[in-house]
Amino acid sequence: MNRFSLLTLLAGATFLGSCQPPAQPESTPESFNASGIRLWNDSAMAANGVEVAKPTQVSFGSGLEVNGRVEVPPQSRASLTAPLGGFIRFIGPYEGEFVQKGQLLVQLDDPSYLDKQREFLEAQAIYGAAEQGYERAVSLQKQEASSAREFQAAQSTYLNARARRDAAKEAVRQLGFNPERILSHGIQKQLDLRAPFSGYVKHVDGNLGKYVPAAHEIVTLEDPNHMHLELAVFQKDISLVKKGQTFVYTVGEGEKTYRGTVQEVGQAQTEEGFYRVHGHPEEIPSDGLRSGQFLRATLLNQPVQRWSLPEGALVYLGSQSHVLQKKGNELIPVAVEVVGKEKGRVGFADLPSGTYVVKGAHLLLEPDEAE
C-alpha cells in the first residue's frame, strides 16, 4: 500500500468516527437509591433543570376554595298531593311557570271525597241534636225536674257526638276542604289544590283524567326568595369552617363575586367524604338564584404562617405525598401532609429544616416509582 492509500484510509476512518453519535450513559441500578430516587449528580441535575432550595414561610388560609350548589331549604319547597288519591279534572301550571299564592293549580275528584264530607255532615247533624238534648237536660236539672241519671245520659250523648263531629271536621279539613263552606254550600264535588306561596313550579306529574294514588306528588313548588348555598367541604378542611364565617361566591361560569355567611356547619360526613355547609346569600345576582346552579366559593379565614415549597417539589410514592430532601449526594423522600395551596406554593403541616428539590422533582423518580 502506497502512502496516498494509507492517508486515504486514515481520513475515512476519522470521518466515520466523527459521524457516530456520542455514547449515552445508561441508567444502572446504581443510579438510584433503595427508595427509588436518583442519586445526586451536579452536572446531570443542572442539565435537566433540577433546582434545590430551602423552605420558606408563607401566609396560608386567607381563603379556602370549595364548590357547591344553590338549594332550596325544606320550608321553601311544597308538594301538592292527592290525600286519598283521585282523578285529575284540572291541571293548570307548566314547569318553570311562576304562580301566585292561593292560585288554583289542580282539581281532583273521587267518591271517597264525597263520603268524607257526608260523614262530616251526618256527624254535625247528630251533634246538633245531642247539643239541644243536653241543653234541655241542663235546664231541667236546674229546675230539679229530671234525675241525675237522665242528665248524665244526655251529657254523655252530647260529648260523644261532639267528639265524632270534631274528628269528621278535622278529616275533611286535612283533605283540603273548608268545613264551613261545606256547611254553608253543601258537599263539594271536587278538591281544589292551591299554591301555598308564590313561587316557581319545579315539577309537574299528571294530566287530565289520570288517576293519581294517595300521596302522589302532582306539583312541586319552590320559593325563590329563600335560596340557600350548600357548600361541600372535605374532612381535612372542615375544622377551618365556623358558623357566621364570611365567604364570597360566583355562580356558574360568572366572574362577579357576591358575599354570603355560613349559617350551619354539618356534623355528618356524606358517602362522598365531605361535610355539608349551609350558607345564606347576603348578596345575589341581579337575575336571582335558581336551584341546582353550580357555584364556587372562597371561605375567608385568618391567615396562618406555614413552611412551604413550590408545587413542583411534590412527588407521590404510592398514594402518599412526598418531597425530596437533599443530604450530601443523596435524596431522601420525606412524607408530608399538605394543608394548603396558594399562588403556586404548597403549605405543610410540618416540614423538617433542610434543602429540598423545588423544581423537576418528578424527573428524579425511578420509572417504576413515578406516578
Secondary structure, 3 states (H helix, E strand, C coil): CCHHHHHHHHHHHHHHHHHCCCCCCCCCHHHECCCCEECCCHHHHHHCCCEEECCEEEEECCCEEEEEEEECCHHHEEEEECCCCEEEEEECCCCCCEECCCCEEEEEECHHHHHHHHHHHHHHHHHHHHHHHHHHHHHHHHCCCCCHHHHHHHHHHHHHHHHHHHHHHHHHHHHCCCHHHHHHHCCCCCEEEECCCCEEEEEECCCCCCEECCCCEEEEEECHHHCEEEEEEECCCHHHCCCCCEEEEEECCCCCCEEEEEEEEEEEECCCCEEEEEEEECCCCCCCCCCCCEEEEEECCCCEEEEEEEHHHCEEECCEEEEEEEECCEEEEEECCEEEEECCEEEECCCCCCEEEEECHHHHECCCCCC
